[in-house]
């Protein structure tokens, strides 16, 4: 009987050792995942505070440490405008409602693509674009936690903007070429000569020394008159691209005035 008890104790100790080994392996694997994944992952409890388990990338993306127990509002306070912050907090609170529609909530996510600004310490700001995703973790008693995923989509946003700018530039060039094709050669030659002369005059005006406010104001007025005249000529012959470019320049000059 004593031998049987010893064998049972040894057997249960062996099972416990196996379970501890499995648990240790699971923790190590979980740690490897959280240390390797590029997304910022963390859990929010019902008080909207960051849990203890989170990915290493979270601190890198948000550029801060000691995130455990930080309130969600404090997490974003210095990164987004006050209005966006207020909307984001109200949105996260909606996630705890049992009757909330998952797809509807996902479609109104105010942080689906948000621009954040970090202080670089030298008076400059580093602007990034982050994408937040929220997933409800449910249990027998309903929603227990919310899994938050943060991804840096700055490259994607900048690439999309470059593509849009390139498309707009190509369209503007096409419109300009179509407008030029409608002009008589002599008319086009005269317009180009006037453009060259106007820009030369503007450069000459800018090179004149100015040390007082009145002198600077006179510079702006002279440049404005020259550009306004050029815009009128472009509008007269129908070169809309040049007209719009000059109009943008006039807007900048109006700001200076």
C-alpha distance (Angstrom), angle and dihedral (degrees) to the residues before:
residue distance angle dihedral
X1 . . .
X2 3.80 . .
X3 3.80 89.8 .
X4 3.79 89.6 50.7
X5 3.81 91.1 51.9
X6 3.79 90.8 49.3
X7 3.79 90.5 50.3
X8 3.82 91.5 49.0
X9 3.81 92.0 49.2
X10 3.79 90.7 48.0
X11 3.80 90.3 47.9
X12 3.80 93.5 50.9
X13 3.80 91.0 45.6
X14 3.80 88.7 52.2
X15 3.83 90.5 50.5
X16 3.81 90.1 48.1
X17 3.79 90.6 50.2
X18 3.81 90.0 51.1
X19 3.81 91.3 49.7
X20 3.79 91.7 48.6
X21 3.79 90.0 48.7
X22 3.81 90.9 50.3
X23 3.81 91.4 46.7
X24 3.81 90.3 48.9
X25 3.81 90.6 50.1
X26 3.82 91.1 49.1
X27 3.82 91.2 50.1
X28 3.79 91.1 48.7
X29 3.79 91.6 49.0
X30 3.80 90.9 47.5
X31 3.79 89.5 49.4
X32 3.81 91.2 49.7
X33 3.80 90.6 51.2
X34 3.81 93.6 48.3
X35 3.81 91.5 46.3
X36 3.82 93.6 48.2
X37 3.80 106.0 38.3
X38 3.80 113.9 99.1
X39 3.80 95.1 -146.9
X40 3.79 121.9 87.9
X41 3.82 104.0 -116.7
X42 3.79 126.8 -175.9
X43 3.80 141.7 142.7
X44 3.79 126.8 -118.2
X45 3.79 120.1 -152.3
X46 3.80 124.7 -148.7
X47 3.81 89.9 -85.9
X48 3.83 87.9 58.1
X49 3.80 93.0 -113.8
X50 3.81 126.1 142.6
X51 3.80 114.3 -105.9
X52 3.79 128.0 -131.0
X53 3.81 95.4 -106.0
X54 3.80 113.9 74.1
X55 3.79 140.4 136.8
X56 3.79 122.6 -94.1
X57 3.83 89.3 -124.4
X58 3.81 90.8 65.7
X59 3.79 92.9 72.5
X60 3.80 90.5 45.4
X61 3.79 93.7 50.6
X62 3.81 94.5 46.0
X63 3.83 93.5 34.9
X64 3.77 95.9 -133.7
X65 3.78 140.7 99.0
X66 3.80 136.2 -146.3
X67 3.79 93.8 51.8
X68 3.80 98.5 156.6
X69 3.79 111.8 116.3
X70 3.81 93.8 5.3
X71 3.81 113.2 145.1
X72 3.80 114.9 -115.8
X73 3.79 90.8 -122.4
X74 3.82 91.7 54.3
X75 3.80 89.4 47.1
X76 3.81 91.4 63.9
X77 3.80 101.8 26.0
X78 3.82 97.4 104.0
X79 3.81 95.5 34.9
X80 3.80 107.2 56.8
X81 3.84 135.3 34.5
X82 3.80 117.2 -85.3
X83 3.82 92.7 -110.5
X84 3.80 92.3 52.6
X85 3.81 90.4 46.6
X86 3.80 92.7 52.4
X87 3.81 91.7 48.6
X88 3.82 92.0 47.4
X89 3.82 93.1 52.5
X90 3.81 91.6 49.6
X91 3.81 89.5 48.3
X92 3.81 94.0 52.2
X93 3.80 90.6 50.0
X94 3.81 88.7 56.5
X95 3.81 89.7 61.0
X96 3.79 90.8 72.2
X97 3.79 93.7 61.2
X98 3.78 111.7 107.1
X99 3.81 93.1 -148.9
X100 3.79 94.2 48.4
X101 3.81 112.7 122.8
X102 3.82 108.6 -120.7
X103 3.82 96.3 -148.9
X104 3.80 93.7 43.8
X105 3.80 92.1 50.0
X106 3.80 91.0 49.2
X107 3.81 91.5 51.6
X108 3.83 93.6 56.0
X109 3.81 96.3 46.7
X110 3.86 104.8 144.3
X111 3.82 90.6 -160.3
X112 3.80 96.9 50.6
X113 3.79 87.7 113.5
X114 3.78 115.4 1.9
X115 3.79 132.5 169.1
X116 3.79 113.4 -132.1
X117 3.78 129.7 -172.6
X118 3.81 126.9 -147.5
X119 3.79 126.2 -163.8
X120 3.80 109.0 -119.8
X121 3.79 92.0 -163.5
X122 3.82 96.4 -118.2
X123 3.78 98.4 81.4
X124 3.81 92.3 -86.0
X125 3.80 130.2 107.4
X126 3.78 126.8 -136.2
X127 3.80 109.8 -143.1
X128 3.81 118.8 -153.8
X129 3.80 134.5 169.6
X130 3.80 117.0 -130.0
X131 3.79 130.3 -171.9
X132 3.82 117.7 -148.9
X133 3.80 123.0 -161.7
X134 3.80 125.0 -173.7
X135 3.82 125.6 -157.1
X136 3.78 123.8 -178.3
X137 3.81 117.0 -130.7
X138 3.80 107.7 -149.1
X139 3.79 131.3 -162.9
X140 3.76 137.3 173.9
X141 3.81 90.7 -72.4
X142 3.81 94.8 46.7
X143 3.80 129.8 -100.3
X144 3.80 109.4 9.3
X145 3.80 102.1 172.5
X146 3.79 142.1 -10.0
X147 3.79 119.6 -122.7
X148 3.81 110.9 -144.3
X149 3.79 122.0 -160.6
X150 3.82 121.9 -167.8
X151 3.79 122.8 -167.4
X152 3.81 129.5 -178.7
X153 3.83 106.6 -127.2
X154 3.81 97.1 169.1
X155 3.81 93.7 119.1
X156 3.79 91.6 51.1
X157 3.80 92.8 48.9
X158 3.81 93.6 47.7
X159 3.79 91.5 46.8
X160 3.80 90.7 51.4
X161 3.80 90.6 49.6
X162 3.80 91.8 49.2
X163 3.79 90.2 50.2
X164 3.81 90.8 49.4
X165 3.81 91.7 47.8
X166 3.80 91.2 48.0
X167 3.80 90.8 50.0
X168 3.79 91.8 48.0
X169 3.80 90.4 47.9
X170 3.79 92.2 49.8
X171 3.79 90.8 48.4
X172 3.80 91.0 49.1
X173 3.81 91.4 50.5
X174 3.80 90.8 48.8
X175 3.79 91.6 50.7
X176 3.79 90.5 48.1
X177 3.80 92.3 50.5
X178 3.80 91.8 48.0
X179 3.78 89.5 50.2
X180 3.80 92.0 49.1
X181 3.79 92.3 50.3
X182 3.79 88.9 61.9
X183 3.82 93.2 57.3
X184 3.76 128.2 90.8
X185 3.82 112.9 -113.0
X186 3.80 92.8 -117.7
X187 3.82 91.4 48.9
X188 3.80 91.9 48.6
X189 3.82 91.9 47.4
X190 3.78 91.6 51.5
X191 3.79 92.2 48.8
X192 3.82 93.0 50.0
X193 3.81 90.2 48.9
X194 3.80 90.5 51.4
X195 3.82 90.0 48.6
X196 3.79 91.5 52.3
X197 3.79 92.3 47.1
X198 3.81 92.6 47.6
X199 3.80 93.6 50.7
X200 3.80 90.6 47.2
X201 3.80 89.2 51.8
X202 3.79 91.5 49.4
X203 3.80 91.0 51.3
X204 3.80 89.9 49.5
X205 3.80 90.7 51.8
X206 3.79 91.5 50.5
X207 3.80 91.9 51.2
X208 3.82 93.3 57.4
X209 3.85 108.5 104.3
X210 3.80 116.3 -111.9
X211 3.79 126.7 -176.2
X212 3.79 103.7 165.2
X213 3.77 135.4 60.0
X214 3.79 92.5 -113.3
X215 3.80 91.1 54.6
X216 3.79 92.2 50.6
X217 3.79 90.8 47.7
X218 3.82 89.7 51.3
X219 3.80 89.4 52.2
X220 3.79 91.5 54.0
X221 3.79 92.5 47.2
X222 3.81 93.1 50.7
X223 3.80 93.0 47.7
X224 3.80 90.3 46.5
X225 3.82 91.9 53.5
X226 3.80 92.3 49.0
X227 3.80 93.3 49.4
X228 3.79 92.6 43.9
X229 3.78 90.0 54.9
X230 3.81 90.9 48.9
X231 3.81 90.6 50.4
X232 3.79 89.9 52.8
X233 3.81 91.6 52.5
X234 3.81 91.5 48.8
X235 3.80 91.0 49.7
X236 3.80 91.5 48.6
X237 3.79 94.9 56.8
X238 3.83 94.5 36.3
X239 3.82 101.9 -111.4
X240 3.79 92.9 146.2
X241 3.80 96.5 174.0
X242 3.79 93.3 59.3
X243 3.79 89.5 42.8
X244 3.84 92.0 54.6
X245 3.81 92.8 45.9
X246 3.79 91.9 51.2
X247 3.81 89.6 46.3
X248 3.83 89.7 56.1
X249 3.81 88.6 50.6
X250 3.80 89.7 50.8
X251 3.80 90.0 53.4
X252 3.80 89.9 55.5
X253 3.78 90.6 48.8
X254 3.80 90.0 49.6
X255 3.80 88.6 56.1
X256 3.81 89.5 53.1
X257 3.80 90.5 49.2
